[in-house]
Amino acid sequence: MARRKIENRNIRKIQRSSGMYYISIPVEIMREFKWKEKQKVVVKKHGKSKVVIEDWKE
């Protein structure tokens, strides 16, 4: 897979698999937040067209 240009790095496509939708998160963001694979997160709708992803707190 070819790398995207710097100005297009955060443009992603919504994909579907087995009835679920997913979006890949750039590795730079994963490293910045120190998130790991299979970590639990909370997804919230914010306004009409925004989604907020937060770390899950027990």
Residue pairs with C-beta under 8 A, 6 or more apart in sequence:
4 11
9 26
9 28
10 26
12 23
12 24
12 26
13 23
14 21
14 22
14 23
15 21
15 22
15 23
15 24
16 22
25 35
29 35
33 55
35 41
35 55
39 55
39 56
40 55
40 56
41 53
41 54
41 55
41 56
42 53
42 54
42 55
42 56
43 51
43 52
43 53
44 51
44 52
44 53
44 54
45 51
45 52
46 52
